Amino acid sequence: MSSSTTPTDRKHTEVAVGILIDAQGRLLLSTRPEGKPYAGFWEFPGGKIEAGESVEQALRRELHEELGITIAAAQVWRVTEHDYPHALVRLHWCKVFDWQGEFEMREGQAMRWQQLPLDVAPVLPGAVPVLQWMAQERGLDPSAAQARTTA
């Protein structure tokens, strides 16, 4: 008898995620706020898609709430799933190249602009495949996309 659940036993939490890319090709990562699962881990900003929202609407709302910016158009680039202990998430990844406003860390998080390979760690596990795809697009070794962890 197994006590583990299969992904089909759990309802997906739909999440809109922004991969903000600046003019130098850097990626914006921020830390998860205190009080949330994986607090202190680095992630791409975003959040849950509320009932009746499109991915773009949810991403626009979340980035304004978290970072104080207003994004231009955003389209889904990739969709992945990750089974965390606290939630089964379906992540709708959007590349964002254009935004307005000054960045404000409204949830007390830290933010860093990063080139690949990253120099921040630890990274939220659900972001790892996206970092590998971004590395491949840039002609880099996908296995070297993540930060080197220090012991």
Phi and psi in degrees as a GROMACS rama.xvg file:
@    title "Ramachandran Plot"
@    xaxis  label "Phi"
@    yaxis  label "Psi"
@TYPE xy
-103.042  139.571  SER-2
-96.9061  -4.79741  SER-3
-79.1087  153.704  SER-4
-104.653  151.538  THR-5
-93.3561  156.918  THR-6
-54.7703  -28.9669  PRO-7
-71.8783  -15.3759  THR-8
-78.7613  -12.0306  ASP-9
-120.366  148.682  ARG-10
-84.4833  137.797  LYS-11
-70.48  142.644  HIS-12
-98.2602  120.477  THR-13
-83.787  129.329  GLU-14
-131.216  133.033  VAL-15
-96.8211  129.695  ALA-16
-127.337  134.27  VAL-17
-103.83  125.336  GLY-18
-99.7069  92.8249  ILE-19
-79.8225  126.62  LEU-20
-123.814  120.963  ILE-21
-87.7173  -178.939  ASP-22
-63.1161  -22.7367  ALA-23
-90.6529  3.74565  GLN-24
81.6156  10.5572  GLY-25
-79.5705  151.91  ARG-26
-105.239  139.451  LEU-27
-92.0459  123.649  LEU-28
-121.816  150.49  LEU-29
-136.343  163.413  SER-30
-89.4727  152.252  THR-31
-74.7186  135.831  ARG-32
-67.8  156.549  PRO-33
-57.6178  145.455  GLU-34
90.2843  -9.29421  GLY-35
-105.644  154.744  LYS-36
-55.6082  143.109  PRO-37
62.5593  32.6402  TYR-38
-53.54  135.546  ALA-39
89.9215  -14.9443  GLY-40
-72.8004  149.356  PHE-41
-85.9606  140.602  TRP-42
-149.742  168.343  GLU-43
-84.5147  141.071  PHE-44
-70.5233  153.589  PRO-45
158.333  -165.038  GLY-46
179.569  -174.341  GLY-47
-62.679  142.729  LYS-48
-87.4443  121.4  ILE-49
-82.033  159.631  GLU-50
-54.4911  131.736  ALA-51
86.0687  -5.86861  GLY-52
-92.9083  145.697  GLU-53
-82.2892  168.392  SER-54
-58.4531  -45.8219  VAL-55
-63.0478  -42.7468  GLU-56
-62.0054  -44.0178  GLN-57
-64.1752  -43.7001  ALA-58
-64.0153  -42.7462  LEU-59
-59.3501  -45.7642  ARG-60
-64.454  -48.4593  ARG-61
-62.8897  -42.7954  GLU-62
-69.3336  -30.5031  LEU-63
-70.4609  -44.2401  HIS-64
-64.5586  -42.2503  GLU-65
-83.5329  -41.1251  GLU-66
-117.417  -11.4157  LEU-67
76.8275  16.703  GLY-68
-110.709  160.337  ILE-69
-116.39  121.865  THR-70
-91.2242  155.971  ILE-71
-81.925  -155.407  ALA-72
-60.7251  146.03  ALA-73
-139.804  132.182  ALA-74
-122.896  148.272  GLN-75
-66.6703  129.617  VAL-76
-97.2176  -48.6092  TRP-77
-144.35  159.409  ARG-78
-129.125  128.519  VAL-79
-129.505  166.176  THR-80
-125.142  146.403  GLU-81
-141.832  134.058  HIS-82
-101.577  95.5958  ASP-83
-85.9565  158.352  TYR-84
-57.975  -33.7176  PRO-85
-91.0733  -15.8329  HIS-86
-167.293  144.124  ALA-87
-95.5886  114.596  LEU-88
-113.669  143.404  VAL-89
-110.615  116.098  ARG-90
-101.293  122.635  LEU-91
-101.719  101.409  HIS-92
-87.23  125.22  TRP-93
-123.224  129.137  CYS-94
-81.7895  133.465  LYS-95
-125.907  121.913  VAL-96
-111.434  -11.4012  PHE-97
-137.699  127.901  ASP-98
-152.557  165.959  TRP-99
-129.09  153.479  GLN-100
105.929  164.897  GLY-101
-93.3957  138.997  GLU-102
-68.4931  129.143  PHE-103
-127.471  128.02  GLU-104
-86.4529  85.2645  MET-105
-75.3177  -9.90136  ARG-106
-113.937  15.4767  GLU-107
75.5208  14.9578  GLY-108
-83.8324  164.111  GLN-109
-97.2941  155.626  ALA-110
-135.323  149.995  MET-111
-146.244  136.573  ARG-112
-82.8872  132.19  TRP-113
-131.392  141.531  GLN-114
-97.7424  164.499  GLN-115
-92.1241  139.288  LEU-116
-71.3673  151.448  PRO-117
-64.2301  154.006  LEU-118
-116.592  19.9225  ASP-119
-115.942  149.827  VAL-120
-159.192  155.983  ALA-121
-80.6948  156.197  PRO-122
-102.123  140.399  VAL-123
-55.4476  129.627  LEU-124
-54.4984  -35.563  PRO-125
-64.4216  -17.6041  GLY-126
-87.3998  -14.4034  ALA-127
-58.666  -47.45  VAL-128
-60.0798  -37.0152  PRO-129
-66.1693  -41.0581  VAL-130
-61.8084  -37.7422  LEU-131
-66.8096  -41.9432  GLN-132
-65.1992  -39.9558  TRP-133
-63.3743  -40.1193  MET-134
-62.2866  -44.9923  ALA-135
-59.6773  -43.5995  GLN-136
-59.721  -29.9534  GLU-137
-95.9411  7.37836  ARG-138
74.5358  23.3145  GLY-139
-103.159  163.433  LEU-140
-69.6321  118.24  ASP-141
-58.8458  -29.9899  PRO-142
-72.8952  -13.2381  SER-143
-101.56  11.5104  ALA-144
-70.1158  -32.1769  ALA-145
-83.7033  162.957  GLN-146
-66.9023  150.588  ALA-147
-78.6363  125.42  ARG-148
-86.6485  144.904  THR-149
-103.856  141.193  THR-150
